[in-house]
Amino acid sequence: MTTTRCPTSGGLSLRDRDQDAITAAEEEKPTLILENPEPATTTKLKRQPSPDPQVRTETTTRIGLYFQEQVFQDAKSAYLVDLDSQPDPATSFARWIGQVLDRHNRLTPERRAQDAKTLGEEPKGGKGFPRSFMIPASTVIDMDQAIKQDRKAERYVSVSQYATEAVRAAIADARRRNGGTLPTPPARLPNKPTR
């Protein structure tokens, strides 16, 4: 097989030029080594000016939660109720989850135990599934501290159980504020919905 040489490219074929470009790009890549990387942490930068009052500049982290289907659907409905009834509502479902956890974190261990008792057992209809959300890292740190406080009060819950109790309490509150019912949520919630 003969290689066709291009007179204007120094006699190199297209394949040779492509390989040279790839090799040069790999040699120019800077190497960044982090001693203690935090793999699931990102930082959102605030844009100037920002019409959205909920743009966060703090570090966020991904949290995985396990939901039963009915609790997840009710949570989406509660988010919609809060969107229309709160003065400064969360502008995304993930932010709503973060706000719900923040509220739950601020309760005393006794109040969290009382709320869990009032809510009763989680409905176990159908198959459960995991969902992950990007929420403020400070919320996760506060949640870990709250779970430790609960353990000191001899109440042992997992992260998912803690989060589920927080979400179920928010659902109950939204249902109460909406006259005892919840709207049917769409299959896909809008991101930054208009009010």
C-alpha positions as semicolon CSV with decimal commas, in nm:
position;residue;x (nm);y (nm);z (nm)
1;M;0,000;0,000;0,000
2;T;0,134;0,341;-0,090
3;T;0,095;0,644;0,131
4;T;-0,028;0,958;-0,040
5;R;0,183;1,255;0,056
6;C;0,040;1,604;0,060
7;P;0,284;1,860;-0,082
8;T;0,152;2,143;0,141
9;S;0,173;1,955;0,473
10;G;0,540;1,875;0,473
11;G;0,488;1,542;0,302
12;L;0,283;1,387;0,587
13;S;-0,038;1,197;0,527
14;L;-0,361;1,290;0,705
15;R;-0,320;0,986;0,934
16;D;0,033;1,096;1,030
17;R;-0,083;1,454;1,101
18;D;-0,375;1,326;1,313
19;Q;-0,142;1,101;1,514
20;D;0,105;1,389;1,563
21;A;-0,178;1,615;1,685
22;I;-0,303;1,352;1,932
23;T;0,047;1,288;2,065
24;A;0,116;1,661;2,101
25;A;-0,215;1,715;2,286
26;E;-0,138;1,431;2,528
27;E;0,209;1,570;2,597
28;E;0,067;1,918;2,667
29;K;-0,197;1,800;2,919
30;P;-0,114;1,930;3,267
31;T;-0,112;1,667;3,538
32;L;-0,302;1,758;3,853
33;I;-0,256;1,542;4,159
34;L;-0,480;1,596;4,460
35;E;-0,369;1,444;4,787
36;N;-0,715;1,415;4,943
37;P;-0,971;1,450;4,663
38;E;-1,340;1,462;4,746
39;P;-1,490;1,275;4,450
40;A;-1,856;1,376;4,484
41;T;-1,805;1,743;4,566
42;T;-1,852;2,030;4,326
43;T;-1,878;2,402;4,362
44;K;-2,137;2,613;4,186
45;L;-2,017;2,958;4,091
46;K;-2,244;3,257;4,122
47;R;-2,301;3,446;3,800
48;Q;-2,319;3,824;3,801
49;P;-2,590;3,953;3,802
50;S;-2,821;3,670;3,898
51;P;-3,198;3,707;3,888
52;D;-3,235;3,377;4,078
53;P;-3,215;3,436;4,455
54;Q;-3,137;3,065;4,512
55;V;-2,812;3,049;4,316
56;R;-2,572;2,880;4,553
57;T;-2,206;2,954;4,590
58;E;-2,146;2,685;4,849
59;T;-2,008;2,339;4,794
60;T;-2,257;2,070;4,702
61;T;-2,237;1,696;4,729
62;R;-2,430;1,405;4,587
63;I;-2,647;1,206;4,823
64;G;-2,823;0,883;4,738
65;L;-3,162;0,812;4,894
66;Y;-3,390;0,511;4,870
67;F;-3,761;0,573;4,805
68;Q;-4,078;0,369;4,793
69;E;-4,282;0,465;4,484
70;Q;-4,571;0,623;4,676
71;V;-4,342;0,832;4,896
72;F;-4,154;0,956;4,589
73;Q;-4,476;1,053;4,407
74;D;-4,609;1,225;4,719
75;A;-4,277;1,410;4,757
76;K;-4,307;1,545;4,403
77;S;-4,663;1,655;4,484
78;A;-4,550;1,823;4,806
79;Y;-4,280;2,007;4,612
80;L;-4,550;2,142;4,378
81;V;-4,765;2,251;4,673
82;D;-4,466;2,431;4,829
83;L;-4,382;2,590;4,495
84;D;-4,722;2,759;4,490
85;S;-4,766;2,828;4,862
86;Q;-4,427;2,928;5,002
87;P;-4,290;3,283;4,976
88;D;-3,941;3,166;4,867
89;P;-3,985;2,811;4,736
90;A;-3,713;2,578;4,615
91;T;-3,666;2,615;4,240
92;S;-3,588;2,248;4,182
93;F;-3,684;1,918;4,336
94;A;-3,324;1,859;4,453
95;R;-3,323;2,198;4,629
96;W;-3,656;2,108;4,787
97;I;-3,500;1,785;4,921
98;G;-3,213;1,996;5,061
99;Q;-3,457;2,237;5,231
100;V;-3,656;1,947;5,376
101;L;-3,340;1,794;5,521
102;D;-3,230;2,133;5,659
103;R;-3,563;2,172;5,842
104;H;-3,537;1,818;5,981
105;N;-3,176;1,876;6,089
106;R;-3,282;2,174;6,302
107;L;-3,527;1,968;6,507
108;T;-3,427;1,820;6,839
109;P;-3,376;1,442;6,862
110;E;-3,691;1,424;7,074
111;R;-3,896;1,611;6,813
112;R;-3,762;1,391;6,531
113;A;-3,857;1,080;6,730
114;Q;-4,204;1,223;6,801
115;D;-4,256;1,307;6,431
116;A;-4,144;0,957;6,327
117;K;-4,392;0,804;6,571
118;T;-4,672;1,030;6,441
119;L;-4,593;0,939;6,079
120;G;-4,599;0,567;6,155
121;E;-4,453;0,301;5,930
122;E;-4,352;0,392;5,578
123;P;-4,596;0,256;5,317
124;K;-4,440;-0,050;5,151
125;G;-4,631;-0,071;4,825
126;G;-4,438;-0,192;4,523
127;K;-4,069;-0,185;4,461
128;G;-3,836;0,078;4,602
129;F;-3,561;0,251;4,407
130;P;-3,263;0,481;4,465
131;R;-3,241;0,845;4,359
132;S;-2,947;1,080;4,395
133;F;-2,954;1,455;4,452
134;M;-2,695;1,732;4,463
135;I;-2,750;1,919;4,788
136;P;-2,537;2,158;4,996
137;A;-2,249;1,981;5,168
138;S;-2,337;2,168;5,489
139;T;-2,679;1,996;5,485
140;V;-2,513;1,654;5,472
141;I;-2,274;1,747;5,754
142;D;-2,566;1,871;5,966
143;M;-2,761;1,553;5,885
144;D;-2,470;1,337;6,000
145;Q;-2,456;1,535;6,325
146;A;-2,833;1,498;6,374
147;I;-2,811;1,121;6,319
148;K;-2,532;1,107;6,581
149;Q;-2,756;1,303;6,822
150;D;-3,036;1,054;6,755
151;R;-2,799;0,766;6,838
152;K;-2,711;0,934;7,169
153;A;-3,086;0,944;7,234
154;E;-3,092;0,568;7,156
155;R;-3,269;0,607;6,823
156;Y;-3,084;0,435;6,540
157;V;-3,166;0,537;6,183
158;S;-2,984;0,506;5,852
159;V;-2,928;0,805;5,624
160;S;-3,211;0,688;5,395
161;Q;-3,448;0,630;5,687
162;Y;-3,363;0,973;5,828
163;A;-3,419;1,139;5,489
164;T;-3,741;0,944;5,430
165;E;-3,877;1,061;5,766
166;A;-3,786;1,420;5,674
167;V;-3,957;1,390;5,335
168;R;-4,265;1,221;5,482
169;A;-4,295;1,500;5,743
170;A;-4,276;1,759;5,462
171;I;-4,540;1,566;5,266
172;A;-4,773;1,564;5,567
173;D;-4,720;1,937;5,616
174;A;-4,786;2,014;5,247
175;R;-5,099;1,795;5,248
176;R;-5,229;1,980;5,557
177;R;-5,161;2,323;5,401
178;N;-5,331;2,212;5,078
179;G;-5,660;2,117;5,244
180;G;-5,585;1,748;5,301
181;T;-5,498;1,658;4,941
182;L;-5,198;1,662;4,710
183;P;-5,197;1,735;4,337
184;T;-5,104;1,463;4,091
185;P;-4,745;1,532;3,986
186;P;-4,636;1,521;3,623
187;A;-4,409;1,237;3,517
188;R;-4,120;1,482;3,492
189;L;-4,102;1,784;3,720
190;P;-4,010;2,113;3,556
191;N;-3,672;2,264;3,644
192;K;-3,696;2,624;3,763
193;P;-4,071;2,639;3,701
194;T;-4,239;2,974;3,664
195;R;-4,478;3,080;3,938
